[in-house]
Amino acid sequence: MIAIVPLLQHVPLFQELAQDDLFGIAPLFTEKHVKKGKILFVEGDAGEELFLIASGVVKIYRVDNDKEVTLALFREGDFFGEMSLISQGQTRSATAETLEASTLYVLNRTAFTAFMEKSPRLCLKLLETTMQRLRHANDQIYDLTFLGVRSRILKMMLRLSEQHGTRTPEGLLINVKLTHQELANMVGTVRESVTKVLQELLDDDLIHIDKKLITLKDPEALRAELR
């Protein structure tokens, strides 16, 4: 499992650890290969593991009255499941599902807690990361409460481009395949509304869509509309 060390060096939660600490925590992970569409855990499950993504994409979502709400998309270098590790007995607050075939590294709560007791730096980084994700959740609540559908879609695409963007000659590619329904689940609306807004953006030559991949041709124009 020493091969995981280069990945840990680029994960915000672990990147500030000393080299010796990284080599100490690496053997505590176990490798897991999962297919597309695999449910990793369900809301309400006991939370005993932290997941680190080596490859693939994982969707975090909740279901309310049969309506799915996507909370986050994670890919290579991201981690999730840390909230339930902080306090024993906590259950999962959402469901995690792979959107692609994925390779994951899994860290058990007992091993994580034992290592954390020896590393104050890791404790501080975990607290910092938790606060950042709480702020992100607050932003999502604000958007759903005060922004119209078009603004929510623009803001979500800009956020995805920051998290998963790749520069191309055409613009900023969101390097995650998303259906109209998946985008609708992320912004709290219906698929038809997403289709309408995306068509408007295509007509205005602000985006390009190819095989479910969206490219922002003029991100600044989209940001300007939100001001």
Secondary structure as UniProt FT lines:
FT   HELIX           2..4
FT   HELIX           5..8
FT   TURN            9..10
FT   TURN            12..16
FT   HELIX           19..25
FT   HELIX           26..28
FT   STRAND          29..34
FT   TURN            36..37
FT   STRAND          39..41
FT   TURN            43..44
FT   STRAND          49..55
FT   STRAND          57..64
FT   TURN            65..66
FT   STRAND          67..75
FT   TURN            76..77
FT   STRAND          79..80
FT   HELIX           83..86
FT   TURN            88..89
FT   STRAND          95..98
FT   STRAND          102..108
FT   HELIX           109..116
FT   TURN            117..118
FT   HELIX           120..146
FT   HELIX           149..164
FT   STRAND          165..168
FT   TURN            169..170
FT   STRAND          171..174
FT   HELIX           180..187
FT   HELIX           191..203
FT   TURN            204..205
FT   STRAND          207..210
FT   TURN            211..212
FT   STRAND          213..216
FT   HELIX           219..226
//
